[in-house]
Amino acid sequence: MRILVPVEENRGWDSPVSDEFGHAPYFAVVEGGQVRIFSNGEVIRGRGHRWEEILSLGPDVVITREIGRPAYHVFRNRGVRIYLAEGATLREVLEKFQRGLLKEFPAELAHEPRHH
């Protein structure tokens, strides 16, 4: 299972979880007990919708504090499960996920797209 979490800094397991999704500075991808951190610029190159480029990382699960409505629906339609992040760091969020303590991201919390 490949899990994607937007993070603020590249500090491995101690990376702070971002309050942003598509505009997060980094994306942590966790698979098989290993973590890889990608900068936003490595993933998003401006060739279309941000969420399409984020999907290229192949997540099965996304854990985030926020997400736009279009991205939410595209991810869900492609079988990606989305959970609401609880915890300050990547390590805390994943421990809660593995223990079954995170809630699925409520559709009503998905917001209209924000353009920066």
Salt bridges, closest charged atoms under 4 A:
GLU9 OE1 - ARG11 NH1 2.79
ASP14 OD1 - ARG91 NH2 3.18
ASP19 OD1 - ARG65 NE 3.04
GLU20 OE1 - ARG114 NH2 3.82
GLU31 OE1 - ARG2 NH2 2.91
GLU53 OE1 - ARG47 NH2 3.90
GLU66 OE1 - HIS111 NE2 2.24
GLU66 OE1 - ARG114 NH2 3.00
GLU112 OE2 - ARG69 NH1 1.94
